[in-house]
Amino acid sequence: MDEKTSLQAQILSNRLEKRFRHLKKWAQRTGAGVFRLYDRDIPEIPLVLDFYGDCSDLTEAARRSNCAVSGALYKRPYEKDEDDEDQWLSAMKESISISLGIPPERVFLKQRQKQKGASQYEKVSDTRFEKIVREGASLEASASKEADAFKSASGLSFKINLSDYLDTGLFPDRRLLRAMVRDASLGKKVLNLFSYTGSFSVYAAAGGAISTDSVDLSNTYLNWARENFSLNGYSAVNTNSSRRGASNLRFATQRRAKEEKVFITNEIINKHQLIRADVIEFLNEAISAKMQWDIIIVDPPAFSNSKKMNEDFDLNRDIIDLLSQCLKLLSPDGKIFTSVNVKRGTPSAAEIEDALNRLSSVNVRVTDITDKIIDEDFKGRKIPKAFLIERA
C-alpha cells in the first residue's frame, strides 16, 4: 500500500468512527436499521457507505456477528489504473472493517458509474448475501391506533441484498417519506408506481390502507416485494396487466362493482396486489377504466429504456406528463407523493404546479417537502427532491 492510500485509509477510519458514534444513539432511538454512514464527505475518498444492523444492539460483539456495510465507489473526475483502483478499494474495505468492527466478508463495495436504462437494477454479482433489517422500531402512534403500524413497537422488516445489485432494496434517504405515506394511509386506497421492492406499499399496509397496488416491470422486484409483505404479516399476490390493454383483475372487478354498486370484500380480491406492467400503459388502462386511488406514490428512475417498455422513460422530459396522468386517477381529497431523482434541472414546486395547472382540468397545489424528509443521517447532504401534490 502506498503512502497516499495508507493516509486516506486512516482518514476514512477516523471519519467513520466519528460518524458512527454520532449516529449510533439516534439509530437506536428511532429504529433505523439502515442508515447513511458516509457520503463522499472527503473528495479524495468518493465512497457512499450504508450501515445495516440491529439498531437495538450495536455493541462491538453484535457488529462482529450481525452487522454489515454496503457501498459504492463513485466515478472519479480522472482516470485511475484498474489495478490501482482495486488495490485502493481493498485498502478502504480493510479500513471500514477495522474501524467498525465488521468482518471484511460483510463489507460490500461496488463501483457506481452513470447507468443506462435498467442497468442500475441488473445483477453485478451472484454472491447472494441477504439480510433482514428492521426500520421504525420505535414508532410512536401519530395516527389512529387502529392502524397496523401502531399495534407493535417492533417496526417493519425488509429483505435486503447487499452483494448482488448496486442498490440493496431499501433506500435510506426515503425513510421519512415512507413514514409520511404510512401516516396518511389509514382507510385509503394506495397506488405505488415504479414500486421496486415495495417498501412504500408495506408502509401503507402498516398504516391501515384498504388496499395497495404496486406496479413494476420487474418480476424479480415484485417477488421481492411479496417477500417484504410476508415478512410483515401481509399477503400480496402477483398479477399481470397485458400489453394489449386488457384490464387486470382489480380493474375488471372494481369496474363491475362500480356498475353494480356492490362492495368488494377480500374474498373477491386480495387487498395487496403486485402488478407487472409498464407504468405508462398501466396508467392509460386505469384512466380508461375510470379508476381512482386516494394516495399515489410516484418514485421513478431518472431514465429507463428497458426492452420490456414500448418507449424509453426520461424523468426530466416526462415528469409533468406522468404526474398529469396520475392526477386523472386521484380521488378528490387524494395526495400524490413524488420523488424527482435527477442531478440537474430539478423543477421547483412552483414550476410543477404551473405546468400541471395548465394541463389539468382541476387546480392543484404542489408543496416541496424535501426538508421534512431529511433525517439525521442525511443532514447537510443533498437528497432527491420530494413533493406533495393535492387538489387546491
VOTOR-644089 format. One record per residue (C-alpha): x, y, z. Coordinates in nm, 3 decimals. Each point is the difference from the previous one (the first is absolute). Layout:
# residues N
<site c1="X" c2="Y" c3="Z"/>
...
# end
This chain:
# residues 392
<site c1="0.000" c2="0.000" c3="0.000"/>
<site c1="0.147" c2="0.336" c3="-0.100"/>
<site c1="0.028" c2="0.287" c3="0.245"/>
<site c1="-0.288" c2="0.200" c3="-0.149"/>
<site c1="-0.241" c2="-0.295" c3="0.014"/>
<site c1="0.110" c2="-0.081" c3="0.355"/>
<site c1="-0.070" c2="0.358" c3="0.106"/>
<site c1="-0.344" c2="-0.002" c3="-0.166"/>
<site c1="-0.084" c2="-0.329" c3="0.171"/>
<site c1="0.082" c2="0.156" c3="0.337"/>
<site c1="-0.202" c2="0.314" c3="-0.078"/>
<site c1="-0.299" c2="-0.214" c3="-0.100"/>
<site c1="0.033" c2="-0.208" c3="0.318"/>
<site c1="0.000" c2="0.312" c3="0.218"/>
<site c1="-0.301" c2="0.140" c3="-0.183"/>
<site c1="-0.201" c2="-0.323" c3="0.030"/>
<site c1="0.071" c2="-0.035" c3="0.371"/>
<site c1="-0.116" c2="0.358" c3="0.058"/>
<site c1="-0.315" c2="-0.039" c3="-0.211"/>
<site c1="-0.090" c2="-0.333" c3="0.159"/>
<site c1="0.028" c2="0.145" c3="0.350"/>
<site c1="-0.225" c2="0.289" c3="-0.109"/>
<site c1="-0.266" c2="-0.217" c3="-0.167"/>
<site c1="-0.003" c2="-0.303" c3="0.231"/>
<site c1="-0.230" c2="0.140" c3="0.270"/>
<site c1="-0.226" c2="0.163" c3="-0.259"/>
<site c1="-0.037" c2="-0.334" c3="-0.184"/>
<site c1="-0.085" c2="-0.180" c3="0.323"/>
<site c1="-0.251" c2="0.267" c3="0.097"/>
<site c1="-0.178" c2="0.015" c3="-0.337"/>
<site c1="0.031" c2="-0.361" c3="-0.111"/>
<site c1="0.205" c2="0.069" c3="-0.312"/>
<site c1="0.136" c2="-0.341" c3="-0.097"/>
<site c1="0.156" c2="0.153" c3="-0.313"/>
<site c1="0.171" c2="0.337" c3="-0.001"/>
<site c1="0.242" c2="0.207" c3="-0.207"/>
<site c1="0.336" c2="-0.008" c3="0.167"/>
<site c1="0.219" c2="0.177" c3="-0.254"/>
<site c1="-0.085" c2="0.192" c3="-0.319"/>
<site c1="0.306" c2="0.127" c3="-0.183"/>
<site c1="0.081" c2="0.212" c3="0.306"/>
<site c1="0.363" c2="0.022" c3="-0.112"/>
<site c1="0.042" c2="0.074" c3="-0.375"/>
<site c1="0.306" c2="-0.223" c3="-0.031"/>
<site c1="-0.203" c2="-0.293" c3="0.136"/>
<site c1="-0.312" c2="-0.006" c3="-0.227"/>
<site c1="-0.183" c2="-0.281" c3="0.179"/>
<site c1="-0.361" c2="-0.027" c3="0.115"/>
<site c1="-0.046" c2="-0.242" c3="0.291"/>
<site c1="-0.317" c2="-0.126" c3="0.170"/>
<site c1="-0.003" c2="-0.186" c3="0.331"/>
<site c1="-0.233" c2="-0.298" c3="0.054"/>
<site c1="-0.061" c2="-0.146" c3="0.342"/>
<site c1="-0.232" c2="-0.068" c3="0.292"/>
<site c1="-0.049" c2="0.350" c3="0.137"/>
<site c1="-0.095" c2="-0.141" c3="0.340"/>
<site c1="0.348" c2="-0.145" c3="0.043"/>
<site c1="0.300" c2="0.179" c3="-0.155"/>
<site c1="0.262" c2="-0.125" c3="0.242"/>
<site c1="0.338" c2="-0.115" c3="-0.131"/>
<site c1="-0.101" c2="-0.366" c3="0.037"/>
<site c1="-0.324" c2="0.059" c3="-0.190"/>
<site c1="0.180" c2="0.186" c3="-0.279"/>
<site c1="0.239" c2="-0.291" c3="-0.042"/>
<site c1="-0.282" c2="-0.255" c3="-0.026"/>
<site c1="-0.296" c2="0.186" c3="-0.146"/>
<site c1="0.084" c2="0.324" c3="-0.179"/>
<site c1="0.115" c2="0.082" c3="-0.352"/>
<site c1="0.095" c2="0.290" c3="-0.225"/>
<site c1="-0.091" c2="0.042" c3="-0.363"/>
<site c1="0.128" c2="0.282" c3="-0.213"/>
<site c1="0.131" c2="0.119" c3="-0.330"/>
<site c1="0.292" c2="0.184" c3="-0.151"/>
<site c1="-0.126" c2="0.284" c3="-0.217"/>
<site c1="0.174" c2="0.082" c3="-0.325"/>
<site c1="0.302" c2="0.222" c3="0.052"/>
<site c1="0.050" c2="0.320" c3="-0.202"/>
<site c1="0.322" c2="-0.155" c3="-0.129"/>
<site c1="0.115" c2="-0.336" c3="-0.130"/>
<site c1="0.162" c2="-0.244" c3="0.241"/>
<site c1="0.175" c2="-0.322" c3="-0.096"/>
<site c1="-0.230" c2="-0.298" c3="0.056"/>
<site c1="0.252" c2="-0.194" c3="0.208"/>
<site c1="0.074" c2="0.309" c3="0.209"/>
<site c1="-0.372" c2="0.052" c3="0.054"/>
<site c1="-0.048" c2="-0.359" c3="0.114"/>
<site c1="0.287" c2="0.037" c3="0.247"/>
<site c1="-0.145" c2="0.329" c3="0.123"/>
<site c1="-0.343" c2="-0.158" c3="0.052"/>
<site c1="0.157" c2="-0.289" c3="0.189"/>
<site c1="0.174" c2="0.249" c3="0.229"/>
<site c1="-0.323" c2="0.192" c3="0.061"/>
<site c1="-0.188" c2="-0.325" c3="0.066"/>
<site c1="0.256" c2="-0.098" c3="0.263"/>
<site c1="-0.028" c2="0.344" c3="0.156"/>
<site c1="-0.381" c2="-0.028" c3="0.018"/>
<site c1="0.024" c2="-0.347" c3="0.151"/>
<site c1="0.247" c2="0.098" c3="0.271"/>
<site c1="-0.157" c2="0.333" c3="0.094"/>
<site c1="-0.353" c2="-0.145" c3="0.039"/>
<site c1="0.093" c2="-0.346" c3="0.127"/>
<site c1="-0.176" c2="-0.173" c3="-0.290"/>
<site c1="0.159" c2="-0.305" c3="-0.167"/>
<site c1="0.134" c2="0.084" c3="-0.349"/>
<site c1="-0.224" c2="-0.264" c3="-0.160"/>
<site c1="-0.298" c2="0.215" c3="0.104"/>
<site c1="0.131" c2="0.321" c3="-0.156"/>
<site c1="-0.126" c2="0.029" c3="-0.359"/>
<site c1="0.139" c2="0.266" c3="-0.232"/>
<site c1="-0.111" c2="0.041" c3="-0.362"/>
<site c1="0.095" c2="0.252" c3="-0.265"/>
<site c1="-0.284" c2="0.234" c3="-0.098"/>
<site c1="0.019" c2="0.184" c3="-0.328"/>
<site c1="-0.257" c2="0.172" c3="-0.217"/>
<site c1="-0.264" c2="-0.261" c3="-0.069"/>
<site c1="-0.191" c2="-0.055" c3="-0.320"/>
<site c1="-0.351" c2="-0.137" c3="-0.016"/>
<site c1="-0.074" c2="-0.257" c3="0.266"/>
<site c1="0.365" c2="-0.088" c3="0.056"/>
<site c1="-0.004" c2="0.141" c3="0.353"/>
<site c1="-0.247" c2="-0.278" c3="0.087"/>
<site c1="0.196" c2="-0.278" c3="-0.167"/>
<site c1="0.210" c2="-0.249" c3="0.188"/>
<site c1="0.367" c2="0.077" c3="0.058"/>
<site c1="0.069" c2="-0.319" c3="0.198"/>
<site c1="-0.147" c2="-0.337" c3="0.094"/>
<site c1="0.129" c2="-0.005" c3="0.356"/>
<site c1="-0.355" c2="0.031" c3="0.138"/>
<site c1="0.080" c2="0.145" c3="0.340"/>
<site c1="-0.347" c2="0.079" c3="0.133"/>
<site c1="-0.109" c2="0.138" c3="0.334"/>
<site c1="-0.321" c2="0.104" c3="0.173"/>
<site c1="0.006" c2="0.350" c3="0.148"/>
<site c1="-0.256" c2="0.180" c3="0.209"/>
<site c1="-0.105" c2="0.361" c3="-0.033"/>
<site c1="-0.204" c2="0.218" c3="0.233"/>
<site c1="0.029" c2="-0.219" c3="0.310"/>
<site c1="-0.077" c2="0.300" c3="0.220"/>
<site c1="-0.300" c2="0.135" c3="-0.192"/>
<site c1="-0.245" c2="0.200" c3="0.207"/>
<site c1="-0.369" c2="0.008" c3="-0.076"/>
<site c1="-0.047" c2="0.321" c3="-0.197"/>
<site c1="-0.324" c2="-0.126" c3="-0.157"/>
<site c1="-0.296" c2="-0.213" c3="0.099"/>
<site c1="0.086" c2="-0.300" c3="0.213"/>
<site c1="-0.201" c2="-0.209" c3="-0.243"/>
<site c1="0.292" c2="0.014" c3="-0.244"/>
<site c1="0.209" c2="-0.315" c3="-0.010"/>
<site c1="0.320" c2="0.206" c3="0.037"/>
<site c1="-0.087" c2="0.081" c3="0.358"/>
<site c1="-0.097" c2="-0.345" c3="0.119"/>
<site c1="0.366" c2="-0.085" c3="0.058"/>
<site c1="0.314" c2="0.185" c3="0.099"/>
<site c1="0.219" c2="-0.237" c3="-0.199"/>
<site c1="-0.005" c2="0.198" c3="-0.326"/>
<site c1="-0.006" c2="-0.136" c3="-0.354"/>
<site c1="0.228" c2="-0.260" c3="-0.156"/>
<site c1="0.156" c2="0.004" c3="-0.347"/>
<site c1="0.223" c2="-0.236" c3="-0.192"/>
<site c1="0.312" c2="0.160" c3="-0.137"/>
<site c1="0.265" c2="-0.143" c3="-0.232"/>
<site c1="0.337" c2="0.155" c3="0.069"/>
<site c1="0.205" c2="-0.180" c3="-0.261"/>
<site c1="-0.176" c2="-0.050" c3="-0.331"/>
<site c1="-0.136" c2="0.340" c3="-0.110"/>
<site c1="0.123" c2="0.358" c3="0.010"/>
<site c1="-0.296" c2="0.081" c3="0.225"/>
<site c1="-0.095" c2="-0.227" c3="0.287"/>
<site c1="-0.382" c2="0.022" c3="-0.006"/>
<site c1="-0.063" c2="0.275" c3="0.255"/>
<site c1="0.095" c2="0.367" c3="-0.050"/>
<site c1="0.085" c2="0.167" c3="0.333"/>
<site c1="-0.054" c2="0.352" c3="-0.136"/>
<site c1="-0.372" c2="-0.079" c3="-0.052"/>
<site c1="-0.050" c2="-0.118" c3="0.361"/>
<site c1="-0.204" c2="0.298" c3="0.120"/>
<site c1="-0.195" c2="0.014" c3="-0.326"/>
<site c1="-0.103" c2="-0.362" c3="0.061"/>
<site c1="-0.112" c2="0.104" c3="0.348"/>
<site c1="-0.205" c2="0.286" c3="-0.151"/>
<site c1="-0.175" c2="-0.246" c3="-0.230"/>
<site c1="-0.069" c2="-0.233" c3="0.293"/>
<site c1="-0.151" c2="0.280" c3="0.207"/>
<site c1="-0.229" c2="0.105" c3="-0.287"/>
<site c1="-0.118" c2="-0.351" c3="-0.098"/>
<site c1="-0.265" c2="-0.093" c3="0.255"/>
<site c1="-0.316" c2="-0.098" c3="-0.188"/>
<site c1="0.152" c2="0.098" c3="-0.338"/>
<site c1="0.051" c2="-0.171" c3="-0.334"/>
<site c1="0.368" c2="0.030" c3="-0.093"/>
<site c1="0.171" c2="-0.024" c3="-0.340"/>
<site c1="0.379" c2="-0.039" c3="-0.005"/>
<site c1="0.157" c2="0.060" c3="-0.342"/>
<site c1="0.356" c2="-0.116" c3="-0.081"/>
<site c1="-0.042" c2="-0.196" c3="0.323"/>
<site c1="0.343" c2="-0.174" c3="0.004"/>
<site c1="0.003" c2="-0.228" c3="0.309"/>
<site c1="-0.328" c2="0.137" c3="0.135"/>
<site c1="0.118" c2="0.179" c3="0.313"/>
<site c1="-0.244" c2="0.290" c3="-0.046"/>
<site c1="-0.283" c2="-0.251" c3="-0.044"/>
<site c1="0.096" c2="-0.189" c3="0.315"/>
<site c1="0.004" c2="0.326" c3="0.194"/>
<site c1="-0.345" c2="0.084" c3="-0.141"/>
<site c1="-0.131" c2="-0.342" c3="0.105"/>
<site c1="0.145" c2="0.052" c3="0.347"/>
<site c1="-0.176" c2="0.336" c3="0.013"/>
<site c1="-0.337" c2="-0.166" c3="-0.056"/>
<site c1="-0.050" c2="0.039" c3="-0.376"/>
<site c1="-0.317" c2="-0.162" c3="-0.138"/>
<site c1="0.203" c2="-0.123" c3="-0.298"/>
<site c1="0.336" c2="0.046" c3="-0.171"/>
<site c1="0.084" c2="-0.044" c3="-0.368"/>
<site c1="0.373" c2="-0.018" c3="-0.075"/>
<site c1="0.100" c2="0.037" c3="-0.366"/>
<site c1="0.340" c2="-0.095" c3="-0.138"/>
<site c1="0.136" c2="-0.169" c3="-0.314"/>
<site c1="0.239" c2="-0.231" c3="0.185"/>
<site c1="-0.118" c2="-0.340" c3="0.121"/>
<site c1="0.314" c2="-0.015" c3="0.214"/>
<site c1="-0.097" c2="0.311" c3="0.195"/>
<site c1="-0.370" c2="-0.086" c3="0.018"/>
<site c1="0.089" c2="-0.338" c3="0.151"/>
<site c1="0.234" c2="0.180" c3="0.237"/>
<site c1="-0.288" c2="0.232" c3="0.095"/>
<site c1="-0.218" c2="-0.303" c3="0.072"/>
<site c1="0.266" c2="-0.126" c3="0.240"/>
<site c1="0.003" c2="0.341" c3="0.173"/>
<site c1="-0.377" c2="-0.013" c3="0.042"/>
<site c1="0.028" c2="-0.351" c3="0.141"/>
<site c1="0.274" c2="0.100" c3="0.245"/>
<site c1="-0.247" c2="0.244" c3="0.152"/>
<site c1="-0.297" c2="-0.234" c3="0.015"/>
<site c1="-0.180" c2="0.108" c3="-0.318"/>
<site c1="-0.100" c2="-0.202" c3="-0.303"/>
<site c1="0.064" c2="0.145" c3="-0.346"/>
<site c1="-0.072" c2="-0.159" c3="-0.338"/>
<site c1="0.166" c2="0.041" c3="-0.340"/>
<site c1="-0.205" c2="0.090" c3="-0.302"/>
<site c1="0.065" c2="0.120" c3="-0.354"/>
<site c1="-0.132" c2="0.289" c3="-0.205"/>
<site c1="0.019" c2="-0.104" c3="-0.366"/>
<site c1="0.183" c2="0.202" c3="-0.260"/>
<site c1="-0.315" c2="0.016" c3="-0.213"/>
<site c1="-0.187" c2="0.197" c3="0.264"/>
<site c1="-0.231" c2="-0.270" c3="0.136"/>
<site c1="-0.111" c2="0.095" c3="0.350"/>
<site c1="0.169" c2="-0.185" c3="0.282"/>
<site c1="-0.184" c2="-0.169" c3="0.283"/>
<site c1="-0.048" c2="0.308" c3="0.215"/>
<site c1="-0.112" c2="0.214" c3="-0.297"/>
<site c1="-0.260" c2="-0.258" c3="-0.105"/>
<site c1="-0.126" c2="-0.065" c3="0.352"/>
<site c1="-0.018" c2="0.363" c3="0.107"/>
<site c1="-0.165" c2="0.111" c3="-0.323"/>
<site c1="-0.265" c2="-0.270" c3="0.043"/>
<site c1="-0.045" c2="0.092" c3="0.365"/>
<site c1="-0.044" c2="0.366" c3="-0.093"/>
<site c1="-0.265" c2="-0.086" c3="-0.257"/>
<site c1="-0.185" c2="-0.232" c3="0.238"/>
<site c1="0.059" c2="0.223" c3="0.304"/>
<site c1="0.132" c2="-0.287" c3="0.207"/>
<site c1="0.279" c2="-0.008" c3="0.259"/>
<site c1="0.318" c2="-0.190" c3="-0.084"/>
<site c1="0.099" c2="-0.229" c3="0.285"/>
<site c1="0.331" c2="-0.176" c3="0.049"/>
<site c1="-0.167" c2="-0.322" c3="-0.115"/>
<site c1="-0.041" c2="0.156" c3="-0.345"/>
<site c1="0.337" c2="0.167" c3="-0.031"/>
<site c1="0.323" c2="0.006" c3="0.198"/>
<site c1="0.074" c2="0.323" c3="0.184"/>
<site c1="0.359" c2="0.021" c3="-0.123"/>
<site c1="0.079" c2="-0.055" c3="-0.367"/>
<site c1="0.338" c2="-0.009" c3="-0.174"/>
<site c1="-0.058" c2="0.092" c3="-0.361"/>
<site c1="0.256" c2="-0.068" c3="-0.271"/>
<site c1="-0.051" c2="0.274" c3="-0.255"/>
<site c1="0.152" c2="0.294" c3="-0.184"/>
<site c1="-0.104" c2="0.293" c3="0.220"/>
<site c1="-0.107" c2="0.219" c3="-0.293"/>
<site c1="-0.216" c2="-0.277" c3="-0.146"/>
<site c1="-0.142" c2="-0.072" c3="0.344"/>
<site c1="-0.099" c2="0.363" c3="0.045"/>
<site c1="-0.173" c2="0.006" c3="-0.339"/>
<site c1="-0.195" c2="-0.316" c3="0.092"/>
<site c1="-0.094" c2="0.141" c3="0.339"/>
<site c1="-0.122" c2="0.327" c3="-0.149"/>
<site c1="-0.211" c2="-0.188" c3="-0.256"/>
<site c1="-0.147" c2="-0.208" c3="0.283"/>
<site c1="-0.078" c2="0.321" c3="0.196"/>
<site c1="0.197" c2="-0.122" c3="0.303"/>
<site c1="0.085" c2="0.214" c3="0.302"/>
<site c1="0.249" c2="-0.022" c3="0.284"/>
<site c1="0.028" c2="0.212" c3="0.313"/>
<site c1="0.379" c2="-0.006" c3="0.015"/>
<site c1="0.233" c2="-0.036" c3="-0.298"/>
<site c1="0.374" c2="-0.047" c3="0.049"/>
<site c1="0.219" c2="0.095" c3="-0.296"/>
<site c1="0.367" c2="-0.085" c3="0.055"/>
<site c1="0.139" c2="-0.053" c3="-0.352"/>
<site c1="0.354" c2="-0.060" c3="-0.123"/>
<site c1="0.178" c2="0.288" c3="-0.170"/>
<site c1="0.005" c2="-0.196" c3="-0.325"/>
<site c1="-0.106" c2="-0.340" c3="-0.130"/>
<site c1="0.007" c2="-0.163" c3="-0.341"/>
<site c1="-0.085" c2="-0.353" c3="0.104"/>
<site c1="-0.074" c2="-0.236" c3="-0.288"/>
<site c1="-0.330" c2="-0.078" c3="0.172"/>
<site c1="-0.118" c2="0.359" c3="-0.052"/>
<site c1="-0.156" c2="0.131" c3="-0.320"/>
<site c1="0.186" c2="0.331" c3="0.036"/>
<site c1="0.288" c2="0.125" c3="0.210"/>
<site c1="-0.066" c2="0.207" c3="0.311"/>
<site c1="0.190" c2="0.320" c3="0.079"/>
<site c1="-0.096" c2="0.162" c3="0.330"/>
<site c1="0.111" c2="0.349" c3="-0.102"/>
<site c1="-0.208" c2="-0.022" c3="-0.315"/>
<site c1="-0.300" c2="-0.200" c3="0.121"/>
<site c1="-0.062" c2="0.100" c3="0.363"/>
<site c1="-0.280" c2="0.252" c3="-0.070"/>
<site c1="-0.188" c2="-0.231" c3="-0.237"/>
<site c1="0.038" c2="-0.285" c3="0.249"/>
<site c1="-0.139" c2="0.206" c3="0.289"/>
<site c1="-0.279" c2="0.136" c3="-0.220"/>
<site c1="-0.112" c2="-0.356" c3="-0.073"/>
<site c1="0.013" c2="-0.082" c3="0.370"/>
<site c1="-0.226" c2="0.295" c3="0.080"/>
<site c1="-0.270" c2="-0.159" c3="-0.216"/>
<site c1="0.002" c2="-0.295" c3="0.241"/>
<site c1="0.008" c2="0.198" c3="0.323"/>
<site c1="-0.308" c2="0.015" c3="0.223"/>
<site c1="-0.126" c2="0.352" c3="0.088"/>
<site c1="0.176" c2="0.006" c3="0.337"/>
<site c1="0.294" c2="-0.210" c3="-0.116"/>
<site c1="0.376" c2="0.054" c3="0.021"/>
<site c1="0.289" c2="-0.070" c3="-0.235"/>
<site c1="0.343" c2="-0.053" c3="0.159"/>
<site c1="0.277" c2="0.023" c3="-0.259"/>
<site c1="0.379" c2="-0.004" c3="-0.012"/>
<site c1="0.197" c2="0.170" c3="-0.276"/>
<site c1="0.337" c2="-0.172" c3="-0.007"/>
<site c1="0.197" c2="0.196" c3="-0.259"/>
<site c1="0.338" c2="0.164" c3="0.046"/>
<site c1="-0.071" c2="0.311" c3="-0.207"/>
<site c1="-0.304" c2="0.202" c3="-0.089"/>
<site c1="-0.233" c2="-0.112" c3="0.279"/>
<site c1="-0.314" c2="0.214" c3="-0.037"/>
<site c1="-0.122" c2="0.203" c3="0.296"/>
<site c1="-0.337" c2="-0.053" c3="0.166"/>
<site c1="-0.128" c2="0.318" c3="-0.167"/>
<site c1="0.115" c2="-0.119" c3="-0.343"/>
<site c1="-0.167" c2="-0.340" c3="0.044"/>
<site c1="-0.317" c2="0.167" c3="0.128"/>
<site c1="-0.016" c2="0.242" c3="-0.294"/>
<site c1="0.061" c2="-0.276" c3="-0.255"/>
<site c1="-0.262" c2="-0.231" c3="0.152"/>
<site c1="-0.259" c2="0.275" c3="0.026"/>
<site c1="0.045" c2="0.073" c3="-0.370"/>
<site c1="-0.057" c2="-0.366" c3="-0.088"/>
<site c1="-0.257" c2="-0.107" c3="0.259"/>
<site c1="-0.371" c2="0.070" c3="0.015"/>
<site c1="0.031" c2="0.056" c3="0.377"/>
<site c1="0.223" c2="0.239" c3="0.189"/>
<site c1="0.274" c2="-0.158" c3="0.209"/>
<site c1="0.232" c2="0.109" c3="0.278"/>
<site c1="0.360" c2="-0.127" c3="0.002"/>
<site c1="0.209" c2="0.014" c3="0.317"/>
<site c1="0.373" c2="-0.069" c3="0.023"/>
<site c1="0.034" c2="-0.239" c3="0.296"/>
<site c1="0.370" c2="-0.078" c3="-0.043"/>
<site c1="0.103" c2="0.173" c3="0.322"/>
<site c1="-0.257" c2="-0.203" c3="0.194"/>
<site c1="0.151" c2="-0.333" c3="-0.103"/>
<site c1="0.365" c2="0.074" c3="0.076"/>
<site c1="0.082" c2="-0.230" c3="0.290"/>
<site c1="0.299" c2="0.022" c3="0.233"/>
<site c1="0.232" c2="-0.204" c3="-0.224"/>
<site c1="-0.069" c2="0.228" c3="-0.299"/>
<site c1="0.031" c2="0.340" c3="0.166"/>
<site c1="0.224" c2="0.227" c3="-0.204"/>
<site c1="-0.022" c2="-0.231" c3="-0.301"/>
<site c1="-0.190" c2="0.025" c3="-0.326"/>
<site c1="-0.282" c2="-0.247" c3="-0.051"/>
<site c1="-0.249" c2="-0.033" c3="-0.288"/>
<site c1="-0.277" c2="0.258" c3="0.014"/>
<site c1="-0.340" c2="-0.113" c3="0.127"/>
<site c1="-0.337" c2="0.164" c3="-0.061"/>
<site c1="-0.355" c2="-0.031" c3="0.128"/>
<site c1="-0.272" c2="0.065" c3="-0.259"/>
<site c1="-0.361" c2="0.063" c3="0.100"/>
<site c1="-0.306" c2="0.157" c3="-0.157"/>
<site c1="-0.023" c2="0.368" c3="0.090"/>
# end
